[in-house]
Amino acid sequence: MARTKTADRLKDALHADTPGCLWIIRFDADGRAEPGSAADIDALGAPRAGFVWLHMDLTDVRARPLIGRIATLSENAREALCEPLDHQYLEYSEGLVSGALLDHERTLAGPASRTDFLRFAIGEGFIVTARRRPMNSVESARGRIGRGIAVDSPLALFELMATDLVDELSRMANDVGDAFDRAEDLIIDGRCRKVRPLLGAARRDAVRLSRHVGGLVSTLARLEDIEDDPQGPTDNELREMAARLVQHTESLGRDMQSLQDRARLLQDELNAMLNLETNDRLYVLTVVTTLLLPATFVTGFFGMNLKNLPFAESEEGTVYATLICVVAASLVLLLMRRWGFTNDADAEESRPRAPGPASRPADESF
């Protein structure tokens, strides 16, 4: 099934010399790929051994007229390939599978965080895909085919792209899980201030991925409910492919739900730690304020411009007033310690408690 080759056998397919077309790849009956030609576009849908993959660039204004002249495409398939979209969807009618899946963009550095729709239309003997920006699943599938992977049908090619899409989502989910691990380590170490930006970014990525995966699961699940011809070989192949993809995506969906639950637990734990930290600071502030209250009263009392104030005529009045402040603060501190306001947790636990009522012996009768 797989033939490993280091060279890209399909470099010539990237130069289709057809306006609006990125590449034309022709597959023989054994699933081996070779560069196609413009003549394959006019022959789409005709009985043939193998199939053709036509990939369109929607940023080229000439792509829409080219898609419009493909007679084998239904009106729904043309809308899926060309019309503006705001959600993932998939439909099966008139023997054609068409729709759009949300995928991540592909850059020279690899998959990016930005997303766009991969549009497709699949029929007997062909698959047409279209995009506005390079899509990771398409580029990954084309690279694997160029290295010798054999694909025996359009549905198998679609499954290959969808599997690459799900694998990339799984990798991103693992990255989010690693971010949660780092956040948890910081929380355990007590460095909560550093956790907030890290956990916030990780939760945002987790929410986006969860929405992406949830939409993908519900979209692919519709393939399992097709009712055109339950006995037809194409419908059976479609259902089997849908079952495999749904099983794969549902597993990823459960992982995303676990990440969501973990994110909420980490956020609750972070909030609890921050509340404890705030309470500790308020406690220190309260103690300091309470200790300074007597001194504030003394300085306010001796600051009144009235006659016959104590120590007003004394050369040592400042020293006496200072001593009164210190004594008053010490007295307040002594009272706070006596009442247990400044005891730590260990002292609180070690404080003797009043004896409880004596327990009745087990063998004592009423």
NULOMAR-307689 format. One record per residue: residue in one letter; residue number from 1; x, y, z of N, C-alpha, C in turn. Coordinates in steps of 0.1 Angstrom, whole numbers, plus 5000, padded with zeros to 4 digits. Example, Ala and Ser with C-alpha at 12.3 -4.5 7.8 and 13.67 -1.06 7.14 Angstrom:
SITE residuo num  nc1  nc2  nc3 cac1 cac2 cac3  cc1  cc2  cc3
SITE       A   1 5132 4943 5078 5123 4955 5078 5132 4967 5078
SITE       S   2 5128 4978 5071 5137 4989 5071 5129 5000 5079
end
This chain:
SITE residuo num  nc1  nc2  nc3 cac1 cac2 cac3  cc1  cc2  cc3
SITE       M   1 5008 4988 5000 5000 5000 5000 5009 5013 5000
SITE       A   2 5019 5013 5008 5028 5024 5009 5041 5021 5002
SITE       R   3 5046 5031 4994 5059 5030 4987 5067 5042 4991
SITE       T   4 5077 5039 4999 5086 5050 5004 5096 5055 4994
SITE       K   5 5096 5068 4991 5105 5074 4982 5109 5087 4988
SITE       T   6 5122 5091 4986 5126 5103 4992 5123 5115 4982
SITE       A   7 5123 5113 4970 5120 5124 4960 5105 5126 4959
SITE       D   8 5102 5139 4956 5088 5142 4953 5085 5139 4939
SITE       R   9 5077 5129 4936 5074 5125 4922 5064 5135 4916
SITE       L  10 5057 5144 4923 5046 5152 4918 5050 5167 4917
SITE       K  11 5062 5170 4917 5066 5184 4915 5060 5190 4903
SITE       D  12 5060 5182 4892 5054 5188 4880 5039 5191 4881
SITE       A  13 5032 5184 4890 5018 5186 4892 5015 5200 4898
SITE       L  14 5025 5206 4904 5023 5219 4910 5023 5230 4899
SITE       H  15 5026 5226 4887 5025 5236 4876 5015 5231 4865
SITE       A  16 5003 5233 4869 4992 5227 4860 4990 5235 4847
SITE       D  17 4995 5247 4847 4993 5256 4835 4978 5258 4832
SITE       T  18 4970 5258 4843 4956 5260 4842 4952 5272 4851
SITE       P  19 4947 5283 4846 4944 5294 4855 4935 5290 4866
SITE       G  20 4938 5293 4879 4930 5290 4890 4932 5276 4896
SITE       C  21 4940 5268 4890 4942 5254 4894 4956 5253 4899
SITE       L  22 4958 5248 4912 4971 5246 4918 4978 5234 4913
SITE       W  23 4970 5223 4912 4976 5210 4907 4965 5201 4902
SITE       I  24 4969 5192 4893 4961 5181 4888 4969 5168 4890
SITE       I  25 4964 5159 4898 4971 5147 4900 4962 5135 4896
SITE       R  26 4967 5126 4888 4960 5115 4883 4964 5102 4890
SITE       F  27 4955 5094 4894 4958 5081 4901 4953 5070 4892
SITE       D  28 4962 5060 4890 4958 5049 4882 4950 5039 4890
SITE       A  29 4947 5027 4885 4939 5017 4891 4945 5012 4904
SITE       D  30 4958 5012 4905 4965 5007 4917 4968 5018 4927
SITE       G  31 4963 5030 4925 4964 5041 4934 4977 5048 4933
SITE       R  32 4985 5046 4923 4998 5053 4921 4995 5067 4914
SITE       A  33 5002 5077 4919 4999 5091 4915 5009 5095 4904
SITE       E  34 5004 5103 4895 5013 5109 4885 5007 5123 4882
SITE       P  35 5015 5132 4877 5010 5146 4873 4999 5144 4862
SITE       G  36 4989 5152 4863 4978 5152 4853 4980 5163 4844
SITE       S  37 4969 5166 4836 4970 5176 4826 4956 5183 4825
SITE       A  38 4955 5194 4817 4943 5201 4816 4932 5192 4810
SITE       A  39 4935 5182 4802 4925 5174 4796 4918 5166 4806
SITE       D  40 4924 5163 4818 4917 5156 4828 4905 5164 4834
SITE       I  41 4906 5177 4833 4895 5185 4839 4882 5183 4831
SITE       D  42 4883 5183 4817 4871 5181 4809 4866 5166 4810
SITE       A  43 4875 5157 4814 4871 5143 4815 4866 5139 4829
SITE       L  44 4865 5149 4838 4860 5145 4851 4846 5139 4851
SITE       G  45 4844 5128 4858 4831 5122 4859 4830 5111 4848
SITE       A  46 4838 5110 4838 4838 5100 4828 4843 5087 4833
SITE       P  47 4838 5076 4829 4843 5063 4834 4857 5061 4831
SITE       R  48 4865 5057 4840 4880 5056 4838 4885 5047 4850
SITE       A  49 4897 5042 4847 4904 5034 4858 4912 5045 4866
SITE       G  50 4909 5044 4879 4916 5053 4888 4907 5066 4890
SITE       F  51 4913 5077 4894 4906 5089 4896 4915 5101 4895
SITE       V  52 4910 5113 4895 4917 5126 4894 4915 5134 4906
SITE       W  53 4926 5141 4911 4925 5151 4921 4928 5164 4916
SITE       L  54 4918 5173 4916 4919 5187 4911 4918 5196 4923
SITE       H  55 4929 5204 4925 4930 5214 4937 4930 5228 4931
SITE       M  56 4920 5236 4936 4918 5249 4931 4922 5260 4941
SITE       D  57 4926 5272 4936 4930 5283 4944 4919 5294 4942
SITE       L  58 4911 5296 4953 4900 5305 4952 4904 5320 4952
SITE       T  59 4917 5323 4955 4921 5336 4955 4923 5341 4940
SITE       D  60 4924 5332 4931 4925 5335 4917 4910 5336 4911
SITE       V  61 4907 5347 4906 4894 5350 4901 4890 5340 4890
SITE       R  62 4899 5334 4883 4896 5325 4872 4892 5311 4877
SITE       A  63 4893 5309 4890 4890 5295 4896 4875 5293 4895
SITE       R  64 4867 5303 4898 4852 5301 4898 4847 5297 4884
SITE       P  65 4851 5305 4873 4846 5300 4860 4850 5286 4857
SITE       L  66 4862 5282 4861 4867 5269 4858 4859 5258 4865
SITE       I  67 4855 5261 4878 4847 5252 4886 4833 5252 4879
SITE       G  68 4828 5263 4875 4815 5264 4869 4813 5256 4856
SITE       R  69 4824 5254 4849 4823 5246 4836 4825 5231 4838
SITE       I  70 4827 5226 4850 4828 5212 4852 4814 5206 4853
SITE       A  71 4810 5200 4843 4796 5196 4841 4792 5185 4852
SITE       T  72 4801 5177 4856 4797 5166 4865 4794 5171 4879
SITE       L  73 4797 5184 4883 4795 5189 4896 4780 5194 4897
SITE       S  74 4774 5191 4908 4760 5195 4910 4760 5210 4915
SITE       E  75 4749 5216 4916 4748 5229 4921 4752 5230 4935
SITE       N  76 4749 5221 4943 4753 5220 4957 4768 5219 4959
SITE       A  77 4774 5211 4950 4789 5210 4950 4796 5223 4946
SITE       R  78 4790 5230 4936 4796 5243 4932 4795 5253 4944
SITE       E  79 4784 5253 4951 4782 5262 4962 4792 5259 4973
SITE       A  80 4795 5246 4975 4804 5242 4986 4818 5247 4982
SITE       L  81 4822 5246 4969 4835 5250 4965 4837 5265 4964
SITE       C  82 4827 5273 4961 4829 5287 4958 4822 5297 4968
SITE       E  83 4811 5293 4973 4803 5303 4981 4810 5306 4994
SITE       P  84 4807 5318 5000 4813 5321 5014 4807 5312 5024
SITE       L  85 4815 5309 5034 4811 5299 5045 4814 5305 5058
SITE       D  86 4806 5301 5068 4809 5305 5082 4807 5293 5092
SITE       H  87 4806 5280 5086 4805 5269 5095 4809 5256 5087
SITE       Q  88 4813 5246 5094 4816 5233 5088 4803 5226 5084
SITE       Y  89 4803 5219 5073 4791 5211 5070 4795 5201 5059
SITE       L  90 4786 5191 5058 4788 5180 5048 4775 5175 5044
SITE       E  91 4773 5172 5031 4761 5167 5026 4764 5157 5015
SITE       Y  92 4754 5148 5013 4756 5137 5003 4743 5137 4994
SITE       S  93 4744 5140 4982 4732 5140 4973 4737 5139 4959
SITE       E  94 4728 5132 4951 4731 5130 4936 4744 5123 4934
SITE       G  95 4748 5114 4944 4760 5106 4943 4773 5114 4946
SITE       L  96 4772 5127 4950 4783 5135 4953 4784 5138 4968
SITE       V  97 4796 5138 4974 4798 5142 4987 4805 5156 4986
SITE       S  98 4799 5166 4993 4804 5179 4992 4803 5186 5006
SITE       G  99 4811 5196 5008 4810 5203 5021 4823 5211 5023
SITE       A 100 4825 5214 5036 4837 5222 5040 4841 5218 5054
SITE       L 101 4854 5216 5056 4859 5213 5070 4869 5224 5074
SITE       L 102 4869 5228 5086 4878 5238 5092 4892 5232 5094
SITE       D 103 4902 5238 5088 4915 5233 5089 4925 5245 5093
SITE       H 104 4937 5241 5097 4947 5251 5100 4955 5254 5088
SITE       E 105 4959 5267 5087 4968 5271 5076 4982 5265 5077
SITE       R 106 4988 5264 5066 5001 5258 5065 5011 5269 5060
SITE       T 107 5022 5271 5068 5032 5281 5065 5045 5273 5062
SITE       L 108 5055 5281 5059 5069 5275 5057 5074 5269 5070
SITE       A 109 5069 5274 5082 5074 5269 5095 5065 5257 5099
SITE       G 110 5054 5254 5092 5045 5244 5096 5031 5249 5098
SITE       P 111 5023 5241 5105 5009 5245 5108 5009 5258 5116
SITE       A 112 4999 5267 5113 4998 5279 5120 4985 5278 5128
SITE       S 113 4983 5288 5137 4971 5289 5145 4959 5294 5138
SITE       R 114 4961 5300 5127 4949 5306 5119 4942 5294 5112
SITE       T 115 4929 5296 5110 4921 5285 5104 4914 5291 5092
SITE       D 116 4910 5282 5083 4902 5285 5071 4895 5272 5067
SITE       F 117 4886 5274 5057 4878 5262 5053 4885 5255 5041
SITE       L 118 4885 5242 5043 4889 5233 5031 4876 5228 5025
SITE       R 119 4874 5232 5012 4862 5229 5005 4865 5217 4996
SITE       F 120 4854 5208 4994 4857 5196 4986 4844 5192 4980
SITE       A 121 4845 5184 4969 4834 5178 4962 4840 5164 4957
SITE       I 122 4833 5153 4961 4838 5140 4958 4828 5133 4950
SITE       G 123 4832 5127 4939 4823 5120 4930 4830 5107 4925
SITE       E 124 4823 5100 4916 4828 5088 4911 4840 5091 4901
SITE       G 125 4852 5088 4906 4863 5090 4897 4870 5103 4898
SITE       F 126 4866 5112 4908 4873 5125 4910 4871 5130 4924
SITE       I 127 4880 5139 4928 4878 5147 4940 4883 5161 4936
SITE       V 128 4875 5171 4939 4879 5185 4937 4880 5192 4951
SITE       T 129 4891 5198 4954 4893 5206 4966 4896 5220 4962
SITE       A 130 4892 5229 4971 4895 5243 4969 4898 5250 4983
SITE       R 131 4906 5261 4982 4910 5268 4994 4914 5282 4990
SITE       R 132 4914 5291 5000 4919 5304 4999 4934 5306 5003
SITE       R 133 4938 5298 5013 4951 5298 5018 4956 5283 5019
SITE       P 134 4969 5281 5019 4974 5267 5020 4969 5261 5033
SITE       M 135 4963 5249 5031 4957 5241 5042 4967 5230 5046
SITE       N 136 4968 5228 5059 4978 5218 5064 4974 5204 5060
SITE       S 137 4962 5200 5061 4958 5186 5057 4961 5183 5042
SITE       V 138 4958 5193 5034 4960 5191 5019 4975 5190 5016
SITE       E 139 4982 5199 5022 4997 5199 5019 5003 5187 5025
SITE       S 140 4999 5182 5036 5004 5170 5042 5001 5158 5033
SITE       A 141 4988 5157 5029 4984 5146 5020 4992 5146 5007
SITE       R 142 4993 5157 5001 5000 5158 4988 5015 5154 4990
SITE       G 143 5021 5158 5001 5035 5154 5004 5036 5139 5005
SITE       R 144 5027 5133 5012 5028 5118 5014 5025 5111 5001
SITE       I 145 5016 5116 4993 5014 5110 4980 5026 5112 4971
SITE       G 146 5033 5123 4972 5045 5126 4964 5056 5117 4968
SITE       R 147 5056 5112 4980 5067 5103 4985 5063 5088 4982
SITE       G 148 5051 5086 4976 5049 5072 4972 5037 5065 4978
SITE       I 149 5029 5072 4987 5018 5066 4993 5007 5063 4982
SITE       A 150 5002 5051 4981 4992 5047 4971 4978 5050 4977
SITE       V 151 4969 5056 4969 4955 5059 4973 4946 5053 4962
SITE       D 152 4937 5045 4966 4929 5037 4956 4916 5043 4952
SITE       S 153 4911 5054 4959 4898 5059 4956 4897 5074 4961
SITE       P 154 4888 5082 4956 4886 5096 4961 4883 5096 4976
SITE       L 155 4874 5086 4980 4871 5086 4994 4883 5083 5003
SITE       A 156 4892 5074 4998 4904 5071 5006 4913 5084 5007
SITE       L 157 4913 5092 4996 4921 5104 4997 4915 5114 5007
SITE       F 158 4902 5115 5006 4895 5123 5016 4897 5119 5030
SITE       E 159 4897 5106 5033 4900 5100 5046 4914 5103 5050
SITE       L 160 4924 5103 5040 4937 5106 5043 4939 5121 5048
SITE       M 161 4932 5130 5041 4932 5144 5045 4926 5146 5058
SITE       A 162 4914 5140 5060 4907 5141 5073 4915 5136 5085
SITE       T 163 4922 5125 5082 4930 5119 5093 4942 5128 5096
SITE       D 164 4948 5134 5086 4959 5144 5089 4953 5155 5097
SITE       L 165 4941 5160 5093 4935 5171 5101 4933 5167 5115
SITE       V 166 4928 5155 5118 4925 5151 5132 4938 5149 5139
SITE       D 167 4948 5144 5132 4961 5142 5139 4968 5155 5143
SITE       E 168 4966 5165 5135 4971 5178 5138 4964 5184 5150
SITE       L 169 4951 5182 5150 4943 5187 5162 4947 5179 5174
SITE       S 170 4950 5167 5173 4955 5159 5185 4968 5164 5190
SITE       R 171 4977 5168 5180 4990 5173 5184 4988 5186 5192
SITE       M 172 4979 5195 5187 4977 5208 5193 4971 5205 5207
SITE       A 173 4962 5195 5208 4956 5192 5221 4967 5188 5231
SITE       N 174 4977 5180 5226 4988 5176 5235 4996 5188 5239
SITE       D 175 4998 5198 5230 5005 5210 5234 4997 5218 5245
SITE       V 176 4984 5218 5244 4976 5225 5254 4977 5217 5267
SITE       G 177 4977 5204 5267 4979 5196 5279 4993 5198 5285
SITE       D 178 5003 5200 5277 5016 5204 5283 5016 5217 5290
SITE       A 179 5009 5227 5284 5008 5240 5290 5000 5239 5303
SITE       F 180 4990 5230 5304 4983 5228 5317 4993 5222 5327
SITE       D 181 5002 5213 5323 5011 5207 5332 5021 5218 5338
SITE       R 182 5025 5227 5329 5034 5237 5334 5027 5246 5344
SITE       A 183 5014 5249 5341 5006 5258 5350 5004 5251 5363
SITE       E 184 5002 5238 5363 5000 5231 5375 5012 5231 5384
SITE       D 185 5024 5229 5377 5036 5229 5385 5039 5243 5391
SITE       L 186 5035 5254 5384 5037 5267 5390 5027 5269 5402
SITE       I 187 5015 5264 5400 5006 5266 5411 5011 5258 5424
SITE       I 188 5016 5246 5422 5021 5238 5433 5033 5245 5439
SITE       D 189 5042 5252 5431 5053 5259 5436 5049 5273 5443
SITE       G 190 5036 5277 5441 5032 5289 5447 5035 5301 5439
SITE       R 191 5039 5300 5427 5041 5311 5418 5029 5314 5410
SITE       C 192 5018 5319 5417 5005 5320 5410 5005 5332 5401
SITE       R 193 5013 5342 5403 5012 5354 5394 5017 5350 5380
SITE       K 194 5026 5341 5379 5031 5337 5366 5022 5327 5359
SITE       V 195 5012 5321 5367 5003 5311 5361 4992 5318 5353
SITE       R 196 4988 5330 5357 4976 5336 5351 4977 5338 5336
SITE       P 197 4988 5344 5331 4989 5345 5316 4990 5332 5309
SITE       L 198 4998 5323 5315 5000 5309 5309 4987 5302 5308
SITE       L 199 4980 5302 5320 4967 5294 5320 4956 5301 5311
SITE       G 200 4956 5314 5311 4946 5321 5302 4948 5317 5288
SITE       A 201 4961 5318 5283 4963 5314 5269 4960 5300 5266
SITE       A 202 4963 5291 5275 4961 5276 5273 4945 5274 5273
SITE       R 203 4938 5281 5282 4924 5279 5282 4917 5284 5269
SITE       R 204 4922 5295 5264 4917 5300 5251 4920 5290 5240
SITE       D 205 4932 5285 5239 4935 5275 5229 4926 5262 5231
SITE       A 206 4923 5258 5243 4915 5246 5246 4901 5249 5241
SITE       V 207 4896 5261 5244 4882 5264 5240 4881 5264 5224
SITE       R 208 4890 5270 5218 4890 5270 5203 4891 5256 5197
SITE       L 209 4900 5248 5203 4901 5234 5198 4889 5226 5201
SITE       S 210 4883 5228 5212 4871 5221 5216 4859 5224 5206
SITE       R 211 4858 5237 5203 4847 5240 5193 4851 5234 5180
SITE       H 212 4863 5234 5176 4867 5229 5163 4864 5214 5162
SITE       V 213 4868 5207 5173 4866 5192 5173 4852 5189 5174
SITE       G 214 4844 5196 5182 4830 5194 5183 4823 5195 5170
SITE       G 215 4826 5206 5162 4820 5208 5149 4824 5197 5139
SITE       L 216 4837 5192 5140 4841 5182 5131 4834 5169 5134
SITE       V 217 4832 5166 5147 4826 5153 5150 4811 5153 5145
SITE       S 218 4804 5164 5147 4790 5164 5143 4789 5164 5128
SITE       T 219 4799 5170 5121 4799 5171 5106 4801 5157 5100
SITE       L 220 4812 5150 5105 4815 5137 5100 4804 5127 5104
SITE       A 221 4798 5129 5115 4787 5119 5119 4776 5118 5109
SITE       R 222 4774 5129 5102 4762 5129 5092 4765 5119 5081
SITE       L 223 4777 5116 5078 4780 5106 5067 4775 5092 5071
SITE       E 224 4773 5089 5084 4769 5076 5088 4754 5075 5086
SITE       D 225 4747 5086 5083 4732 5085 5082 4727 5087 5067
SITE       I 226 4736 5084 5057 4731 5086 5044 4721 5075 5040
SITE       E 227 4712 5079 5032 4700 5070 5029 4697 5069 5014
SITE       D 228 4707 5073 5005 4704 5073 4991 4702 5058 4986
SITE       D 229 4712 5050 4988 4711 5036 4984 4719 5028 4994
SITE       P 230 4712 5023 5004 4719 5015 5014 4727 5003 5009
SITE       Q 231 4722 4998 4997 4729 4986 4992 4740 4989 4982
SITE       G 232 4742 5002 4979 4752 5006 4969 4766 5004 4975
SITE       P 233 4775 5000 4966 4789 4999 4971 4795 5012 4975
SITE       T 234 4792 5023 4968 4798 5036 4972 4793 5040 4985
SITE       D 235 4780 5038 4988 4774 5042 5000 4780 5034 5012
SITE       N 236 4782 5021 5010 4788 5013 5020 4802 5018 5023
SITE       E 237 4810 5020 5013 4823 5025 5015 4823 5039 5022
SITE       L 238 4813 5047 5019 4812 5060 5025 4809 5058 5040
SITE       R 239 4800 5049 5043 4796 5047 5057 4808 5041 5065
SITE       E 240 4815 5032 5059 4827 5026 5066 4837 5037 5069
SITE       M 241 4840 5045 5059 4850 5056 5061 4845 5065 5072
SITE       A 242 4832 5069 5071 4827 5078 5081 4828 5072 5095
SITE       A 243 4825 5059 5097 4826 5053 5110 4840 5053 5115
SITE       R 244 4850 5051 5107 4864 5052 5111 4868 5066 5115
SITE       L 245 4864 5076 5107 4867 5090 5111 4860 5095 5123
SITE       V 246 4847 5091 5125 4839 5095 5137 4845 5088 5149
SITE       Q 247 4849 5076 5148 4856 5070 5160 4869 5077 5164
SITE       H 248 4876 5081 5154 4889 5089 5156 4886 5102 5163
SITE       T 249 4876 5109 5157 4873 5123 5162 4866 5122 5175
SITE       E 250 4858 5112 5178 4851 5111 5191 4861 5109 5202
SITE       S 251 4871 5101 5199 4882 5099 5209 4889 5112 5212
SITE       L 252 4891 5120 5201 4897 5133 5204 4888 5142 5211
SITE       G 253 4875 5141 5208 4865 5149 5215 4865 5146 5230
SITE       R 254 4866 5134 5234 4867 5130 5248 4879 5136 5254
SITE       D 255 4890 5136 5247 4903 5142 5252 4901 5157 5254
SITE       M 256 4894 5163 5245 4892 5178 5246 4883 5181 5258
SITE       Q 257 4873 5172 5261 4864 5174 5272 4872 5173 5285
SITE       S 258 4881 5163 5285 4890 5162 5297 4899 5174 5299
SITE       L 259 4904 5180 5288 4912 5192 5289 4903 5203 5295
SITE       Q 260 4891 5204 5290 4882 5215 5295 4880 5214 5310
SITE       D 261 4877 5201 5314 4875 5199 5328 4887 5202 5336
SITE       R 262 4898 5198 5331 4911 5201 5338 4914 5216 5339
SITE       A 263 4910 5223 5328 4912 5238 5328 4904 5245 5339
SITE       R 264 4892 5240 5340 4883 5246 5350 4888 5243 5364
SITE       L 265 4893 5231 5367 4899 5228 5380 4911 5236 5383
SITE       L 266 4920 5238 5373 4932 5246 5375 4928 5260 5378
SITE       Q 267 4918 5265 5370 4913 5279 5373 4908 5281 5387
SITE       D 268 4900 5271 5391 4895 5272 5405 4906 5271 5415
SITE       E 269 4916 5262 5413 4927 5262 5422 4935 5274 5422
SITE       L 270 4937 5280 5410 4944 5293 5410 4937 5304 5417
SITE       N 271 4924 5305 5415 4916 5315 5422 4917 5313 5437
SITE       A 272 4916 5300 5442 4917 5298 5456 4931 5302 5461
SITE       M 273 4942 5299 5454 4955 5303 5458 4956 5318 5459
SITE       L 274 4951 5325 5449 4951 5340 5448 4943 5346 5460
SITE       N 275 4932 5340 5463 4924 5344 5474 4931 5343 5487
SITE       L 276 4938 5332 5489 4946 5330 5501 4957 5340 5502
SITE       E 277 4964 5342 5491 4975 5352 5490 4969 5366 5494
SITE       T 278 4958 5370 5488 4951 5382 5492 4948 5383 5506
SITE       N 279 4942 5373 5512 4939 5372 5526 4951 5374 5535
SITE       D 280 4962 5368 5531 4974 5369 5539 4979 5384 5539
SITE       R 281 4978 5390 5527 4983 5404 5527 4973 5413 5534
SITE       L 282 4960 5410 5533 4951 5418 5541 4953 5416 5556
SITE       Y 283 4957 5404 5560 4959 5401 5574 4971 5409 5579
SITE       V 284 4982 5409 5571 4994 5417 5575 4990 5432 5576
SITE       L 285 4983 5437 5566 4979 5451 5566 4970 5454 5578
SITE       T 286 4961 5445 5582 4952 5447 5593 4960 5448 5606
SITE       V 287 4970 5439 5608 4978 5439 5620 4986 5452 5621
SITE       V 288 4993 5456 5610 5001 5468 5610 4992 5480 5613
SITE       T 289 4980 5481 5607 4971 5492 5609 4967 5492 5624
SITE       T 290 4964 5481 5630 4960 5480 5644 4971 5485 5653
SITE       L 291 4983 5481 5650 4994 5485 5658 4997 5500 5658
SITE       L 292 4994 5506 5646 4997 5520 5645 4986 5529 5649
SITE       L 293 4974 5523 5652 4963 5531 5657 4966 5539 5670
SITE       P 294 4971 5532 5680 4974 5540 5692 4984 5552 5690
SITE       A 295 4994 5549 5682 5004 5560 5679 4997 5571 5671
SITE       T 296 4988 5568 5663 4981 5578 5655 4972 5586 5665
SITE       F 297 4966 5579 5674 4958 5587 5684 4966 5596 5693
SITE       V 298 4978 5591 5697 4987 5599 5705 4992 5611 5698
SITE       T 299 4996 5609 5685 5001 5621 5678 4990 5631 5675
SITE       G 300 4978 5626 5673 4966 5635 5670 4963 5642 5683
SITE       F 301 4964 5636 5694 4960 5642 5707 4970 5653 5710
SITE       F 302 4983 5650 5709 4993 5661 5712 4995 5671 5701
SITE       G 303 4989 5668 5690 4989 5678 5679 4979 5689 5680
SITE       M 304 4970 5688 5690 4959 5698 5691 4965 5711 5697
SITE       N 305 4962 5722 5691 4966 5736 5695 4958 5741 5707
SITE       L 306 4958 5735 5718 4951 5738 5730 4960 5741 5742
SITE       K 307 4955 5748 5752 4963 5751 5763 4963 5739 5773
SITE       N 308 4973 5739 5781 4975 5730 5792 4976 5715 5787
SITE       L 309 4982 5713 5775 4984 5700 5770 4996 5694 5778
SITE       P 310 4995 5681 5781 5006 5675 5788 5019 5676 5781
SITE       F 311 5030 5679 5788 5044 5679 5783 5045 5691 5773
SITE       A 312 5036 5701 5773 5037 5712 5763 5049 5721 5767
SITE       E 313 5052 5722 5779 5063 5731 5784 5075 5723 5788
SITE       S 314 5075 5710 5786 5086 5701 5790 5097 5700 5779
SITE       E 315 5109 5700 5783 5120 5699 5774 5121 5684 5769
SITE       E 316 5115 5675 5776 5115 5661 5772 5102 5656 5767
SITE       G 317 5093 5666 5763 5080 5662 5759 5079 5652 5747
SITE       T 318 5089 5654 5737 5089 5645 5726 5092 5631 5730
SITE       V 319 5102 5630 5739 5105 5616 5744 5094 5610 5751
SITE       Y 320 5087 5618 5759 5075 5612 5766 5064 5608 5757
SITE       A 321 5061 5616 5747 5051 5612 5737 5055 5600 5729
SITE       T 322 5068 5599 5726 5073 5587 5718 5071 5575 5727
SITE       L 323 5075 5576 5740 5073 5564 5749 5059 5560 5750
SITE       I 324 5050 5570 5751 5035 5566 5752 5031 5559 5739
SITE       C 325 5036 5563 5727 5032 5556 5715 5037 5542 5715
SITE       V 326 5050 5540 5720 5055 5526 5720 5048 5518 5730
SITE       V 327 5045 5523 5741 5038 5515 5752 5024 5512 5747
SITE       A 328 5017 5521 5741 5004 5519 5736 5004 5508 5725
SITE       A 329 5013 5509 5716 5014 5498 5705 5017 5485 5711
SITE       S 330 5026 5485 5721 5030 5472 5727 5018 5466 5735
SITE       L 331 5011 5475 5741 4999 5470 5749 4989 5464 5739
SITE       V 332 4987 5470 5727 4977 5465 5717 4983 5452 5712
SITE       L 333 4996 5451 5709 5001 5438 5705 5000 5427 5715
SITE       L 334 5002 5430 5728 5000 5421 5738 4986 5416 5739
SITE       L 335 4976 5425 5738 4963 5421 5738 4959 5412 5726
SITE       M 336 4964 5416 5714 4961 5408 5702 4967 5394 5704
SITE       R 337 4979 5392 5710 4985 5379 5712 4976 5371 5722
SITE       R 338 4972 5378 5732 4964 5372 5743 4951 5366 5737
SITE       W 339 4945 5374 5728 4932 5370 5722 4934 5361 5710
SITE       G 340 4946 5359 5706 4949 5349 5695 4947 5355 5681
SITE       F 341 4948 5368 5680 4947 5374 5666 4959 5373 5658
SITE       T 342 4971 5371 5664 4984 5370 5657 4990 5357 5657
SITE       N 343 4983 5347 5662 4988 5333 5663 4988 5327 5649
SITE       D 344 4998 5319 5645 4998 5312 5633 4990 5299 5634
SITE       A 345 4990 5292 5623 4981 5280 5623 4986 5269 5633
SITE       D 346 5000 5268 5634 5005 5258 5643 5001 5261 5658
SITE       A 347 5003 5274 5661 4999 5279 5674 4984 5277 5677
SITE       E 348 4976 5279 5667 4962 5277 5668 4959 5262 5671
SITE       E 349 4966 5253 5664 4963 5239 5666 4968 5234 5679
SITE       S 350 4979 5241 5684 4985 5236 5696 4979 5242 5709
SITE       R 351 4970 5252 5707 4963 5258 5718 4955 5248 5725
SITE       P 352 4956 5247 5738 4948 5237 5746 4933 5240 5745
SITE       R 353 4925 5230 5744 4911 5231 5742 4904 5226 5755
SITE       A 354 4892 5231 5757 4885 5226 5769 4881 5211 5767
SITE       P 355 4882 5204 5777 4879 5189 5776 4865 5187 5773
SITE       G 356 4862 5178 5764 4848 5175 5760 4842 5166 5771
SITE       P 357 4829 5163 5769 4823 5154 5778 4828 5140 5778
SITE       A 358 4830 5134 5789 4835 5121 5790 4827 5111 5783
SITE       S 359 4833 5102 5775 4826 5092 5768 4821 5081 5777
SITE       R 360 4810 5075 5774 4805 5064 5782 4812 5051 5779
SITE       P 361 4816 5044 5788 4822 5031 5785 4814 5022 5777
SITE       A 362 4820 5014 5768 4813 5006 5759 4804 4996 5766
SITE       D 363 4808 4991 5778 4801 4980 5784 4791 4985 5794
SITE       E 364 4789 4999 5795 4780 5005 5805 4766 5004 5800
SITE       S 365 4757 4999 5808 4744 4998 5804 4736 5010 5808
SITE       F 366 4725 5013 5801 4716 5024 5803 4707 5021 5815
end
